[in-house]
């Protein structure tokens, strides 16, 4: 499968994941919008990038965050089921994740429910180098999840259950994919309101 097809597949997957989320959160994804430089280069000249059908194996470090008292941890069986969904979501892109080392448990009420500053601090304090660091928490800044490009991923434990694809969505952000949606997803369009003939000067 070529790289361009893989990116199209990933974009579709993230859009579907966004639509399938049905948790009570302030916002579904708190990752900031924008494109990293390599993606801009790829989009301007995809032929310049090497394509391969080989499977890419990617190490993850999983951090499970609970309270100071030792409550609120996401269960091991649920972690492994969510991890299987993550690998299924990336299967067609020939990406396989594996858990590097032991699952790490962090006893911190402050990190279990955090804002962006707290999330950044948590990642700086606990990240394991040369892996994608994934933190499963109670509340990641009021969202189902977010990713800091190349720093780590925070996931709300109620957003990575059976049938949820939040983990794949945020791994995509970590790997530098921006959002493919703009806020109108999940709405029923009014077919009586026609689309405009021109958008930003383009027919």
ZABA-398367 format. One record per residue: residue in three letters; z, x, y of N, C-alpha, C in turn. Coordinates in steps of 0.05 Angstrom, whole numbers, padded with zeros to 5 digits, always signed. Layout:
<rs>
ALAZXYZXYZXY
...
</rs>
This chain:
<rs>
UNK+00000+00017-00023+00000+00000+00000+00000+00018+00025
UNK-00016+00012+00044-00017+00030+00067+00005+00023+00087
UNK+00010+00042+00105+00032+00040+00124+00029+00016+00142
UNK+00004+00011+00151+00000-00012+00170+00007-00038+00156
UNK-00001-00041+00131+00006-00066+00116+00036-00068+00113
UNK+00049-00045+00108+00078-00045+00105+00092-00055+00131
UNK+00082-00046+00154+00094-00055+00179+00090-00084+00184
UNK+00066-00094+00178+00061-00123+00180+00080-00139+00163
UNK+00083-00130+00138+00101-00143+00119+00130-00142+00130
UNK+00139-00120+00141+00166-00118+00152+00169-00137+00176
UNK+00150-00138+00193+00152-00156+00216+00154-00185+00207
UNK+00138-00193+00188+00140-00220+00177+00167-00225+00164
UNK+00177-00205+00150+00202-00208+00136+00225-00212+00157
UNK+00224-00197+00179+00245-00199+00199+00244-00226+00213
UNK+00220-00236+00217+00217-00263+00230+00229-00284+00211
UNK+00223-00282+00186+00233-00302+00166+00263-00299+00165
UNK+00273-00275+00165+00302-00271+00164+00316-00283+00188
UNK+00304-00280+00211+00315-00292+00235+00317-00322+00233
UNK+00296-00335+00223+00295-00364+00220+00314-00374+00199
UNK+00320-00357+00179+00337-00367+00157+00367-00365+00162
UNK+00375-00352+00183+00403-00348+00189+00415-00374+00199
UNK+00437-00382+00187+00449-00407+00195+00479-00404+00200
UNK+00488-00382+00209+00516-00377+00214+00523-00384+00243
UNK+00550-00388+00247+00560-00394+00273+00565-00368+00288
UNK+00546-00360+00304+00549-00335+00320+00539-00340+00348
UNK+00548-00323+00366+00538-00325+00394+00508-00319+00396
UNK+00499-00300+00381+00471-00292+00380+00466-00281+00352
UNK+00441-00284+00343+00435-00275+00316+00433-00244+00314
UNK+00419-00233+00333+00416-00204+00333+00422-00193+00360
UNK+00439-00172+00361+00447-00161+00386+00434-00134+00391
UNK+00414-00127+00375+00399-00102+00380+00383-00104+00405
UNK+00384-00084+00422+00368-00085+00447+00339-00082+00441
UNK+00322-00096+00457+00293-00095+00453+00282-00068+00464
UNK+00259-00062+00454+00245-00038+00463+00232-00024+00440
UNK+00213-00007+00446+00199+00009+00426+00206+00038+00429
UNK+00210+00051+00406+00214+00080+00407+00187+00094+00409
UNK+00188+00119+00417+00163+00133+00423+00145+00136+00398
UNK+00156+00141+00375+00138+00144+00352+00123+00119+00345
UNK+00135+00095+00349+00122+00070+00343+00099+00066+00363
UNK+00103+00073+00388+00081+00071+00408+00058+00089+00399
UNK+00064+00113+00390+00043+00131+00381+00029+00120+00357
UNK+00044+00109+00338+00032+00098+00314+00013+00075+00321
UNK+00023+00057+00338+00006+00034+00345-00019+00042+00360
UNK-00018+00064+00374-00042+00072+00389-00062+00088+00371
UNK-00053+00099+00349-00070+00114+00331-00059+00115+00302
UNK-00060+00092+00288-00049+00092+00261-00062+00111+00241
UNK-00087+00118+00246-00101+00136+00227-00089+00164+00228
UNK-00075+00171+00249-00063+00198+00251-00038+00201+00234
UNK-00028+00180+00222-00004+00181+00207-00010+00181+00177
UNK+00004+00198+00163+00001+00200+00134+00009+00174+00120
UNK-00007+00166+00101-00001+00142+00085+00004+00151+00057
UNK+00022+00137+00044+00029+00144+00016+00037+00119+00001
UNK+00032+00119-00025+00041+00097-00042+00066+00105-00057
UNK+00077+00129-00052+00101+00138-00065+00125+00122-00055
UNK+00145+00119-00072+00170+00105-00064+00187+00124-00048
UNK+00196+00114-00025+00214+00129-00008+00243+00121-00014
UNK+00259+00140-00023+00287+00134-00029+00305+00141-00005
UNK+00321+00122+00004+00336+00125+00029+00366+00122+00023
UNK+00383+00141+00030+00412+00139+00025+00426+00122+00046
UNK+00444+00105+00037+00461+00089+00055+00490+00097+00050
UNK+00506+00097+00071+00535+00098+00068+00545+00071+00077
UNK+00560+00058+00060+00571+00032+00066+00600+00034+00074
UNK+00607+00024+00098+00634+00024+00108+00643-00006+00109
UNK+00664-00012+00096+00675-00040+00097+00700-00039+00114
UNK+00700-00056+00135+00721-00055+00155+00739-00080+00152
UNK+00765-00075+00150+00785-00097+00148+00805-00093+00171
UNK+00826-00108+00169+00847-00107+00190+00866-00084+00185
UNK+00883-00079+00205+00903-00058+00202+00921-00064+00178
UNK+00926-00089+00172+00943-00097+00150+00930-00097+00123
UNK+00903-00091+00122+00889-00090+00097+00877-00116+00087
UNK+00873-00135+00105+00860-00160+00098+00832-00161+00110
UNK+00816-00180+00100+00790-00186+00112+00768-00168+00102
UNK+00772-00152+00081+00751-00135+00071+00730-00152+00056
UNK+00705-00146+00058+00683-00158+00043+00684-00148+00015
UNK+00683-00166-00005+00687-00159-00033+00664-00142-00044
UNK+00671-00125-00064+00652-00107-00076+00628-00122-00089
UNK+00634-00143-00104+00612-00157-00117+00593-00169-00096
UNK+00603-00179-00074+00586-00190-00053+00570-00168-00039
UNK+00582-00144-00036+00568-00122-00024+00544-00115-00042
UNK+00549-00113-00068+00527-00105-00087+00505-00126-00088
UNK+00512-00152-00087+00492-00173-00086+00475-00171-00061
UNK+00488-00167-00038+00474-00164-00013+00456-00139-00013
UNK+00466-00118-00025+00451-00093-00028+00426-00097-00045
UNK+00428-00113-00066+00404-00120-00082+00384-00135-00066
UNK+00393-00154-00049+00374-00169-00032+00360-00150-00013
UNK+00375-00131-00001+00363-00111+00017+00341-00096+00003
UNK+00345-00087-00022+00325-00073-00036+00301-00090-00043
UNK+00306-00115-00050+00284-00134-00056+00267-00138-00031
UNK+00280-00140-00008+00266-00144+00017+00247-00121+00024
UNK+00254-00097+00016+00238-00073+00023+00220-00064+00000
UNK+00221-00079-00022+00206-00070-00046+00176-00067-00041
UNK+00163-00086-00028+00135-00084-00023+00127-00061-00004
UNK+00147-00052+00012+00142-00030+00030+00147-00003+00016
UNK+00153-00004-00010+00159+00021-00026+00183+00036-00015
UNK+00203+00022-00005+00227+00034+00004+00250+00025-00014
UNK+00265+00044-00025+00288+00037-00042+00313+00051-00030
UNK+00333+00035-00026+00358+00046-00016+00377+00051-00039
UNK+00394+00071-00035+00415+00077-00055+00441+00083-00040
UNK+00463+00077-00053+00489+00081-00040+00497+00110-00045
UNK+00500+00124-00024+00507+00153-00025+00538+00155-00024
UNK+00549+00166-00045+00579+00169-00046+00593+00142-00051
UNK+00618+00143-00046+00635+00119-00050+00632+00100-00026
UNK+00637+00075-00031+00640+00056-00009+00666+00063+00006
UNK+00664+00064+00032+00687+00072+00048+00701+00048+00060
UNK+00727+00048+00060+00742+00026+00071+00757+00035+00096
UNK+00754+00020+00118+00766+00027+00143+00787+00005+00150
UNK+00812+00013+00154+00833-00006+00162+00835-00005+00192
UNK+00822-00024+00205+00822-00024+00235+00816-00052+00245
UNK+00836-00066+00255+00831-00092+00267+00813-00089+00292
UNK+00815-00067+00306+00799-00062+00330+00769-00060+00323
UNK+00763-00047+00301+00735-00044+00292+00725-00069+00277
UNK+00743-00083+00264+00735-00107+00249+00723-00128+00267
UNK+00734-00131+00291+00723-00148+00311+00720-00131+00336
UNK+00695-00125+00343+00690-00105+00364+00668-00114+00383
UNK+00667-00101+00406+00645-00104+00425+00627-00079+00420
UNK+00606-00076+00437+00588-00054+00433+00601-00027+00436
UNK+00619-00025+00455+00633+00001+00459+00650+00008+00435
UNK+00664-00012+00424+00680-00008+00400+00663-00001+00376
UNK+00639-00013+00374+00621-00007+00352+00611+00021+00354
UNK+00604+00030+00378+00594+00057+00382+00616+00077+00374
UNK+00641+00071+00384+00663+00089+00377+00668+00090+00347
UNK+00666+00067+00334+00670+00066+00305+00650+00084+00291
UNK+00625+00081+00299+00603+00097+00287+00607+00127+00292
UNK+00614+00134+00316+00618+00162+00322+00641+00174+00306
UNK+00661+00158+00301+00685+00167+00287+00681+00169+00256
UNK+00665+00150+00245+00663+00148+00216+00636+00154+00203
UNK+00615+00158+00219+00589+00162+00207+00588+00186+00188
UNK+00572+00183+00167+00567+00205+00148+00538+00214+00154
UNK+00535+00240+00158+00508+00250+00166+00488+00248+00144
UNK+00463+00246+00152+00440+00245+00134+00439+00220+00116
UNK+00452+00198+00126+00450+00172+00113+00448+00151+00134
UNK+00439+00127+00126+00441+00104+00144+00469+00092+00141
UNK+00484+00092+00162+00512+00082+00160+00512+00053+00167
UNK+00522+00037+00147+00523+00008+00150+00553-00001+00150
UNK+00561-00015+00170+00588-00025+00173+00589-00055+00170
UNK+00605-00064+00150+00608-00093+00146+00635-00101+00158
UNK+00633-00118+00178+00657-00125+00195+00660-00155+00198
UNK+00681-00163+00210+00686-00191+00215+00669-00202+00238
UNK+00667-00187+00260+00651-00196+00283+00639-00172+00298
UNK+00613-00167+00294+00600-00146+00309+00589-00155+00336
UNK+00606-00154+00356+00597-00161+00383+00586-00189+00386
UNK+00597-00208+00371+00589-00236+00373+00562-00242+00360
UNK+00552-00224+00343+00525-00229+00331+00527-00227+00301
UNK+00505-00234+00288+00504-00229+00259+00502-00200+00252
UNK+00491-00185+00271+00488-00156+00267+00474-00143+00290
UNK+00475-00117+00290+00459-00101+00309+00456-00073+00298
UNK+00437-00059+00308+00432-00031+00300+00429-00014+00325
UNK+00443+00008+00325+00437+00029+00345+00417+00047+00331
UNK+00393+00050+00344+00373+00067+00332+00385+00094+00325
UNK+00384+00101+00300+00393+00126+00288+00423+00131+00289
UNK+00439+00112+00298+00468+00116+00298+00482+00100+00276
UNK+00473+00075+00272+00486+00059+00251+00480+00030+00254
UNK+00489+00014+00235+00485-00015+00234+00512-00028+00231
UNK+00516-00050+00246+00540-00066+00242+00531-00094+00233
UNK+00544-00104+00212+00536-00130+00200+00560-00148+00198
UNK+00557-00173+00206+00578-00193+00203+00579-00202+00173
UNK+00602-00201+00161+00604-00206+00133+00595-00234+00124
UNK+00596-00254+00142+00586-00280+00135+00556-00283+00139
UNK+00543-00262+00148+00514-00263+00152+00499-00247+00131
UNK+00512-00237+00110+00498-00222+00089+00505-00234+00062
UNK+00508-00260+00061+00513-00273+00036+00487-00280+00021
UNK+00489-00296+00000+00465-00303-00016+00444-00316+00002
UNK+00419-00307+00000+00397-00318+00016+00395-00308+00044
UNK+00413-00291+00053+00411-00280+00080+00396-00254+00080
UNK+00382-00249+00101+00366-00224+00103+00373-00208+00128
UNK+00397-00213+00139+00405-00199+00163+00406-00169+00159
UNK+00415-00160+00135+00416-00131+00130+00389-00118+00132
UNK+00369-00131+00120+00341-00120+00122+00331-00121+00151
UNK+00338-00142+00165+00330-00144+00193+00340-00120+00209
UNK+00366-00115+00206+00378-00093+00222+00371-00065+00212
UNK+00365-00062+00186+00355-00037+00176+00327-00032+00189
UNK+00312-00053+00192+00286-00050+00205+00289-00040+00234
UNK+00309-00050+00248+00315-00040+00275+00323-00011+00274
UNK+00340-00004+00255+00349+00024+00252+00325+00042+00248
UNK+00306+00032+00233+00281+00048+00228+00261+00046+00251
UNK+00270+00034+00273+00255+00033+00299+00236+00009+00302
UNK+00238-00011+00285+00221-00035+00289+00234-00053+00310
UNK+00219-00061+00330+00230-00080+00350+00228-00109+00340
UNK+00239-00127+00355+00237-00155+00348+00208-00164+00349
UNK+00202-00183+00331+00175-00195+00332+00177-00224+00341
UNK+00201-00232+00351+00204-00259+00360+00215-00258+00389
UNK+00213-00281+00402+00220-00281+00430+00237-00305+00438
UNK+00250-00318+00419+00269-00339+00425+00260-00368+00420
UNK+00235-00372+00413+00226-00399+00408+00225-00405+00378
UNK+00233-00387+00361+00232-00392+00333+00253-00413+00325
UNK+00247-00427+00304+00265-00447+00295+00264-00473+00310
UNK+00247-00475+00330+00244-00499+00346+00219-00514+00336
UNK+00220-00540+00338+00197-00557+00331+00180-00559+00356
UNK+00155-00550+00354+00138-00551+00378+00130-00580+00385
UNK+00127-00585+00410+00117-00611+00419+00087-00610+00419
UNK+00074-00623+00399+00045-00622+00397+00031-00637+00419
UNK+00046-00652+00435+00034-00666+00457+00032-00649+00482
UNK+00045-00625+00481+00043-00606+00503+00024-00584+00495
UNK+00000-00584+00506-00019-00563+00498-00011-00535+00507
UNK-00021-00516+00493-00017-00488+00500-00034-00482+00525
UNK-00025-00464+00542-00041-00458+00566-00067-00444+00559
UNK-00087-00447+00576-00113-00434+00572-00111-00404+00577
UNK-00093-00396+00594-00090-00368+00602-00061-00360+00600
UNK-00056-00336+00589-00029-00324+00589-00031-00296+00600
UNK-00017-00291+00622-00018-00264+00635-00047-00255+00639
UNK-00064-00273+00648-00091-00265+00655-00110-00262+00631
UNK-00100-00270+00607-00117-00267+00583-00123-00295+00572
UNK-00148-00300+00565-00155-00327+00554-00144-00330+00526
</rs>
